[in-house]
């Protein structure tokens, strides 16, 4: 028979069997069996079963987050329940360091300790960040600590889980190079280069750069490698010296100069190499784009100036013509021909010019005389145009020309008449309200045949005004006269402030100061400048320019304007123009006459309200970029007194002095500054010059390089996600 006995280990159960029987005679024959004892023995518990898994099993360097899942269960085959006290994660780093972390809080139970009956389980889930280099391995096991009902250890250890970091190959260093300018006129000169070295932002590893080198290929094929490491700006790194480590996205810039000389058509190619290795020791050397600069042909230019002296002849006289030829090119030129619109024999008169080799900036002159004689009673003007031709070493042709005019006038009988009056309305014209000055003495001096006052042939006559204020010199020889009035004889009828208009020089005039006037008696009997009203001129000077920031090697036009804002005409006034060092005179267009040697602009006579202008075309010299170049102009002399300024006193704030400033600049080559849209790409090219390139490296190329780095970043993201320029010889 079968009997169930349950209990705990050590429990015993005793059984005996009794058989009740009687013999034939009815006697009791019952029997009792032997005693049998059974015992409940201990069954050892199987340890907790711990199963661990991870997702993902690997990540590309530098690593990231890994999710671990752990299932802790009491095997179903166990008899006893198991009390779990804690769950710990034991992690082994790539270097062998071991560290344990309590992950009990990640389990789906209300708290610890927790009792698991046979077959029962719970789950834990936690995230660990593993960071390192490609090839690194991280080993994890989980330990669940527990005891069974009998107090026996039932702790379980999970399977070993390994995760790894895979290597991400580094893109090479991104090296980008620019040149400014990309060409120069022969024979060449200095070129400025800029290079950016960047660790692409999409890289994982840092890259260590050992230096920067420039490979130069000359026009003849000669190759040279130059260490330009010292030209790089490493101020953002510590220490600021090679080798330097670039984190992903980091960069630095290098700026250097190189001189290239040659003949037109010569080219020079450059590339920049930046050797480097990444964290895994793999080569990450970068090589820039190839930049090519060239030498271009400079067309020759000539400047021809023709001057006639004198430019006016009375009746008959000899005129001296001076023809000056200047080579304004950058290379030598040879004079090949000279022609004149009137003097057909100019070739023989100036034969010495033919074949002359002129170096850049060199001038040569031809001087000859010609006699002129008046014809009939009317003046005539003689004008002739001279043309000079030259060629350079490449047979390019340069042509320059200029003209000169001579006015020839006949001598006829003339009368010199003038008038002195009180100009009541200060309009410079004798009006009914004005008052003639009677009995005013004056001296009238003719400049003589040489046309110059103060020489031995001067002829002086004393006059006195009549009741109508007029005076007469009869007969009078045509030419230049000086008329000096004496207002001290009429002080009683002239206000001092009006009388001050008589002055020829000085800052303050008393009523007795004599007035000096220059007048011209024309051969036809007409007179200029012979009405003397007691009024004042008011010459105001202004200056303008076509650009305040011209480029080095270009020209700037400075225009000065004189306005007579006074009540009387101004005569024999001059303006002194002082050019600064750095601006070289090229040509002038003037009302009146401008002398480039002295900087004196002689004004024409200016009626009230009239203006005169001179425009100076100036060359901006090399080496002036960033400098302030100041031109000063001032009314230097005037025949009459000015109402609010004194000529030539250099007092700032008066209206007869002005300054104009220019600050020359270098022009960068923005050929690479390209804007891309969905449908179009637009490229702007600015003019270039081969001037002072050192200043360029400090500012303009930095901007270009910043733009270039933005382009590099855009190009790098895409990788990971899947002009005849020059001047016309002047």
ABEGO torsion letter per residue (X at the ends): XBBBBBEBBGBBBBBBBBBBBBBAAGBBABBBBBBBBBBBBBBBBBBBBBBBBBOBABBBOAEEBBBBBBBBBBBAABABBBBBABBBBBBBBAAGBBBBBBAAAABBBAEOBBBBBBGBBBBBBBBBBBBEBBGBBBBBBBBBBBBBAAGBBABBBBBBBBBBBBBBBBBBBBBBBBBOBABBBOAEEBBBBBBBBBBBAABABBBBBAEBBBBBBBAAGBBBBBBAAAABBAAABOBBBOBBBBBBGBBBBBBBBBBBBEBBGBBBBBBBBBBBBBAAGBBABBBBBBBBBBBBBBBBBBBBBBBBOBABBBGBEBBBBBBBBBBABABBBBBABBBBAABAAAAAAAAAABGBBBBBGBBBBBBBBBBBBBBEABBBBBBBBBBBBBBBAAGBBBBBBBBBBBBBBBBBBBBBBBBBBBBAAGAGBBBAABBBBBGBBBBBBBAEAAGBBGBAABBBBBBBBBAAGBBBBOBBBBEBBBBBBBAAAAAAABBAAAAAAABABEABBBAABBBBBBBBBBAAGBBBGABBBBBBBBBBBBBBBABABBBBGBBBBBBBBBBBABABBBBGBBBBBBBBBGBBBABBBBBEBBBAAAGBBBBBBBBBGBBBBBBBBBBBBBGABGBBBBBBBBBABBABBBAABBBGAGBBGBAABBBBBBBBBBBBBAAABBBBBAABBBBBBBBBBABBAAAAAAAAAAAAAAAAAAAAAAAAAAAAAXXBBEBBGX
